[in-house]
């Protein structure tokens, strides 16, 4: 089969726009070499390939042949290689905080058999609604072993939103924490996770025997954040290519039998991806329901955590802890703090590394595109606002509205191509694609070193006074003010300029905010179209569980009556 270059993508001759999903068809020979090199480097550094006993080798082979690379393989690899070692530490489970690989693998089988007895299997769709816990991890594997689809429900969703999601996704059973009992529509069957055994089904007596084989693995459907429109859509996947896992191993300094603290929601692709990576590496996973910053430091110290998975808003809270509190804990075990889920401000990246050391890794991706780029500590020192370089096997281009490649250093629409991009939404719709590349919905630019910078969401762009303004650019300037702890800028309708900028500011604790002073400060540092016309002060900004600011909420709460006493077009 011949391979030809088609603009930004690399597709087989006579291919369609979706043929790039077929394994190995996306890459040129040079791309394949890069993937193979990264895979070898990542596998070697992590220690993933190592000798095992004949018995363990047989068990591993059996599990992979049966479950492939789907989440159904779960803890079976660790059960074969490190049966009695700790697989999960659920710090909020007073009855049984520790569980071994062999025990949790057996529990997943038991739960899967129970679900099958209840009619769950291929063609079924189960929802999961809960905070990070051992029960959550068990549900991921168990539902996958039945062949059913699993829909990851957002803990911030209202009952009204849940009614829509349940109907659209055709969910017939929801496994949920008791905390969210009132969020599940009454006509849907539920199972509570909050029992002494972790999941109520595990206390039942399902039929015995081996789990039946399934012809096709179910899909794992992660909902988009819906931070702009408020509407979420499902993006499904059934497995992860091995070369994609190797690319992640190459990007992050993680090792076999390490300890990973997941302080990012498992219902989001970021937390979910690192759970999958931890099971591949037989790592001990530490999960907690609410990521309190001081508790995170305590857990790092107590369990000698090597990898922390979290989101930028948690980094800010860690940095803001008083120095005398931070100094109580031994954090020398920490070698990787990986963040994603929302934009990492450049000043926060620098502040965090100055405080905790050069252990910060920033990944850029999306629910639809999966991972795209990763910024290492060296990248962040060179350019604190960068999202990093493409991972092995990922192709990125910056295109204009007509699909033409823009010059280096020029803003444009970010398109990503890899074997991990999704194959369309569960409602049958798709995101915009160009020559096999997927539009992420973001605006960005590439520098001369091949590093990507994210300017902001395309939907967030504000046209004011005839000029396109990205709120992120304004936010970066306002964060330089010593009295500003957090900020989000939105556009509101304006009868004169089309739209005007409003800055929603969280002042530093103990500071009495003054709108006129901050407006005057911004006028000295921002051009006329980039200046906010109003400042609205908040105790905190509305965010979703991954830390993204809910700008639609701010827009809805902001009055459009702005002062017109300043000439914006000077």
N, C-alpha and C positions, 0 to 999 in steps of 0.2 A: 504494500500500500504506500503510495507516494504521499509526502507531506509538503504542503506549500504554505508560505507565509501569506496571511490575508490581513493586511493592516495591523491591528493591535493583537489579533489572535492567531493561533496556529491550528488549523483545522485540516482534517483529511480532505483529499480531493472529492468533490461532489457531495460534501457533507452538508447537514442542516445545522441550524444555530444551536441545537441541543446535543449534537454529536460529541461535543467536547466533554460530556459527562462519561463517555466510554473510557475506561482506564487506558492511560498512556497516550491518548490521541491528541492531547492538548499541546504536548511539548515538542519543540525542535530537538535535534540531537544534543545541542549545547545545553538546553534546559534539562534534558534527561540526565546528562552528566552532572549538572549542578545538583539535581535532586539526589542522585546516587552518592555524590561526595558528601552532601549534607547529612544524608541518612547514615553513612558510615561514621562520620564524625560524631553525630548525636548518639548513635548506638554505642560507640566506643566510650564516649565520655560518661554516659549514664550507667554503663555496665549491664545493659539489658541482655546481651548475649553472653551466657556463661554456662559452664558444664552443670548438668543436673543428673540425678540418679536415673537409671532405666525406668523405674516405676513412675517418677515424676515426669519424665519425658513422655511416657505413654499417656499419662493423665492430661498433660498439656496438649498433646496432639489430638487426643479425643475431644477435648473441649473446643479447640479451634476448629476442628472438622465439623463439629456439631453446631457451634454458635457463630463461627466466623469471627469478624471484628465488630459484631453488634454488641450493644450493652448486655445481651444475654450471657456473654462469656463471664461478665461480672468478676466475682472473687474466686473463680475456679482456678485461675492461674496461680494465685497466691496460695490457695488451698493445696495445690499440688507441690509447690516449691517450699512453702513456709507455713505448714498447716497450723501450728500452734502459736505462731507469732501474732501480734495484735494487728488487726486489720482496721478497726475503727474505734475511735474514742469519742463517745457522745458525752460531752462535758455537762449536759443538762439532764442526763438520765441518772437519777440518784440510785435506781435499782440495779442497773447493769451498764455502767459507763464503758466498759471494755468488752470487746468481742474479737475472737480469733478468726483467721481466714476460714478454717474448716467449719467453724460454727456458723458464721454468717452465710457461707455458701450453702450449708444445709438449710438454714432458715429461708433463704431465697427459694430453694426447691420446694419447701413446705408451703410457702405462700403461693407459689405458682400453681401447685396442685390444688390448693384451696380455691384459687380463682377459676381454675378449669372446672372444678365441681360446680361453680356458680355460673357456668356458661360463658366464661371469658376465654377467648381464643382468637384465631385469625378472623379478621372482619370486625372484631369488637374494638371499642375505643374507650379507654379508661382515662380519667383525669386525676391528677395529683395536686393537692393544694396544702402546702405546709411550709414550715421553716426547716432549715437544715437540721437533719437528725439522722440517726442510724436507720430509723424506719423509712425515711425518704430514700436512702441509698438502697435499702432492701427492695423497695417498691420498684425502683428503676430496673433492677435486674430481674425480679420476679415477673413483672408484667411482660418484659421482653421475652422471657422464656415461654410464655403462653402463646406468643405469636400475635398478640393484640397490639394496637397502637397505644402510645402513652402521650397524653397532652399535659404539658407543664403549665399550670395555672398560676397567674400572678397574685401574690398575697395582698396586693393593694387594690384588687378589683372589687367593685361593689356588687351587690346582689343583682342589680339591674344589668351590669356588664356581664355577669356570670350567666344570666339567663340567655343572653345573646350568644355567648361563646359556647355554652352547652348545646344549644340548638344548632349552631353552625358546624360545630365539630362532631355532632352526633354522639355525645358522651352518654354512656348508660350507667356508669359507676364512677364515683369519686372517692378516692382514698384521701382523707384530710385530717388535719389536726383538729382537736376539739375547739380550739380558738376560732376556727373559721366555719363552725357548724351553721351559723346563720347566713353564710355567703352562698351556700349550695341550694339550688332550687329544690323545693320539697318533693317534686316528682322523681328526683334522681336518687337512686340507691347510693348509700354511703357506707364507708368503713372508717372507723376512727383509728388513728395511730396512737392515741394516748391511753395505753393500757400498760400494766406491768410487763407484758411480754413484748411490747413495742408496736405490734399490730394485732388487732383482735382476731384475725383469721388464724394466726399462729397458735392460738389456744384451742382451735377446733381440731377435729380428727378427720382429715381428708383421706381419701383413698390412698393406699400405699402403692409403691412401685415407681418405676422410672418415668420421667416426664416423656410424653409422646414427642416425637420429632415433628417439626413444623417445616413446611415447604418454603415459606417465605417469612423472614423476620419482620416484625411489626415496625412501624415508623415511630420515631420519637419527635414529637411536634412541639417546637418551642415557639411561643407567641412573640410577635414583634412588640416593641415597647409601647408604640402608639403615643409617644410624648408630644407629637405635634398635633395630630388629628384626634387623639383620644381613642382611636379604633385600632384593635390588634388583629393581626392575621397570623395564621399558622404556617410555619415553615418546617417541613418534615425531612428527616433523614433516617436511614436504617443502619448504616455502618460508616466507618471512617477508613479510608484507604491507609494501608500501612505506611506508605511513603509520606502521607500527611502527618501521621504520628511522629515519624522520624524527623520531619521538618521542625515540629514543635520541640522535640528533644534537642535539636541543634540550637534552637533559639534560647532555651532556658537551661540554666545549670542545675538540672534535677538528676537524681541518681536513684538506682535500685535500693529499696529498703530505706528510703529516706522518710522523713516525717513532714506531712503537708497539712497546714491549717487552712481550711477553706472558709474564709470570712467574706464570701460573696454568695448571693443566692443561687441555689442549685437549679431553680427554675429558669435561670438565664443561661445562655449558651456559654458564658465565661466560666461560671462555677461548674457547669455540667462538663465542659471540656476537661477541666483539671481533675474532676472526679474520674473520668475515663483514663486520663493519663496516670493517675495514682494507681488505679487497678492494674494497668499495664506494667508498672514498675514495682508492684507488690509493696507500695508505700503505705505507711500508717496514716490514715486520714483522721484529722481532728475536726469535728463539726460542732458549731454552736448556733443557737437560735438567733441571738442578737449580738452583733459584733461591737460590743463596748470596747473602746480603745485601750483602757487600762487592763481589762481582762485579756485582751489579745496579747499584751506584753507579758502578763503573768503566765499565759499558756505557752508562749515561746520559751520562757525561762524554765517552766516546770517540765515540759516535754522535749526540750532541746529541738525546737522546730527549725527546720532548714529552709522550708519554702512557705511563704505566706501568700495566699491568693485573696485579693481584695479589690476595692474600687477606690477611685480618687478621693471621694468624700471621707472615707475612713483614714486615708493618708493625712488629710488636713487635720482630723481630730487627733491623730497620733502626734503630729508636729506640735499641736496646740497644748498637749499635756505639759504641765509644769516640769521643769528640768529635774527637780528633786523627786518627782514621781517616776520619771523615766529611768533615773539612776538606780532605782531599787532593783531593777531586773537585769539579769545577765542575758544579753542578746547576741553573744558571740557566735552562737550556732547558726544564725540567720545568714544565708548566702543568696537568697533570691526573694525579692518582694515583687510579685507580678501583678500589674493592675491593668484593667480594661473596663469596659461598660459605659464610660462617659469620658469626656475630654479631660486630659491631664494638663492643667495650666502650667506654663513654664516655670513660674515662680515657685509653685508647689513642688515640682520635681527637684529644683535646686535646694529648697529648704529641707526637703525630706532627706536627700543625700548628705547634706551638710550635717544633719542631725543623726542619722542612722547609718551612714556609710554608703558607698557606691554599690548598692545591691538592688537597685530599682530597674525593673524592666517594664516597658509600656507597650502593650499590644493593641493594634488597631484592627478592627474587623466589624462585622455586623452579623445579625441573626441569619441573613440571607447569604452573605459571602463567606461566613466563618472567619478564619484568621486571614490577614492580609500582610501587615508589616509588624515589625517589632523593633523597638528602640532599646539598645543596651545602655548600661551606665555611661560608657564612652560616648555613645551618640547623644545622650542627654546632657553630658558635660559640654559637648561641642555645640549643641543647639537644644536648650531645655524644652522648647516647644515642639520638637520633632516627634512624629509618630514612628520614625525609624525606616528601615529598609525592608523590601519584600522578603518574605520567607521563601525558602527553596520550593520551587514548584508553583509560585505565585507570580502572575504577570500583571503589572499595573500600568495604566496609561491615563494621562490627563487630557480630556477632550473638550472641545467647545460644544455649543448647542447643536452644531451641524455634524458632530461626530468626527471632527478633524483634530489631530494631535496638536496641542499648543506648545510653544517653546518652553524650554527649561526655565523655571522661575516664574512662570505665568500661571495665574489662577485658572482653574477649569474644573470640570466635573470628573470625579474619580470613578474609574472603571477597573474592575478586578476580574481576573480569570484564574481558576484553579480547579482541581478535582474535588475540592470541598465546598464549592458553591452549591446552593440548594437547587432543586429541580422544579421550583414553582411553589406557589402557595396552595394550601389544601382546598381553597375554594375554586381552584382552577385558573386563577389569574397568575400573572408573573410580573416581575420587576423588569424595567427596561434593560434590554441587552443590545450590544453592538458587536458584531463579529465574534461572538462567543464570550464577550466580556460583559460583566454585570455592573450596572450603575449602583453604587452604594448609597446614593442620596446625599453625598457630601461634596463640598467644594474644597479643593486643595491644590498644592503645587509640589513639584519635585525640584530639589536643588541639584547642584553640579555633582554632589557625592551620591546621588540616587536616594536621598532621604526624603520622606514624605512629610509635609506639614498640612494639618487639617485647618482650614479656614472656618468652616462651620457647615451646618446643614443648608442644603439648597433651599429648603422650604422656609428657613429662618431669614433669608436675605431680605433686606428692607430697601425699597426704592424711595429715597427721600430727596427732594429737590432735584430730581432727575438723575441721581447718582445711586449706584448699587453699593450698599453698605452691609458688611457682614458684622453682626453683633459681637462676634468673638473678638474682632479687632478692637472694638471699643471697650469690651470687658477687660482685655489685657492691660489697657492703659489705666483704667479705673482701679485695677488691683494694685497698682503701684502706690496709690494713696495709703498712707500709714493708718488711716482711720477706717479703711474698708477691709472687712474680713471675708466677705463673699459678695458676688454681684452677678446679675443676669440682665441683659439688655434685650428689649423687645420693641417691635414697631407697632404703633397704633395709628388708626386713620387720622389724617389731618387735612382740613379743607384747603389749606394753602399749599403745602408741600407734598401732598399725596399720603405720606406717612411721616411720623415723627418718632424719634427714639425716646424711650423711657427706661431709665436705669433703676432696677430693683436692687437695693443695697442692704446688706446685713452689716451694721457697724461693728467695730471691734468692741469687745466687752468693756464696759466702763466709760465708753465715749458717748457724749451727747451729740447726736448728729444734727447738722445744719445744712439744709438743702442749698441755700444760696452760696455758702462757702464751697461746697463740693461742685456746684455748677460753675462757679468762677474758676476753680482749680482745673476743671475739665476744659474750659474755654482756652486756657493757656497751653493746652497740650494736644488738643484735637482740632481737626479742620472743621469748618462750619457745618458740613453735612454729617460729620461723625459725632457731633456734640449731642449729648442727651438734652432734651427739652424739659424733662422733669426727673426728679429723684423721688422714689417711693421707698421708705425704710421698712424693714421687716426684722423680726426676731430670728427667723430662718426662712430659707427659700423652699418652696414645695418641690420635692424630689420623689422619683420612683425608687424602688429598692436597690437599683444599681447605681444610684447617685445622679441620674440625669435630671436636670431641672425641668419641671413641667411648665414650659413656657406658655402653653395654651391656657393654663390656669392664671398665669400672670397677665396675659393679654385680656382675659375675661374680666379680671379684677381691676384693670387699669382704665381710668376715665380717658376719653379722647379729647377732653377739654384742656389743651395745652396753651401756654402763653405764646403769643405771636409778637412779642416785643423785640425779638432779636432777628436780624436779617440773616437767614440761613444761607443765602446765596452770595455772601460777601466775597 
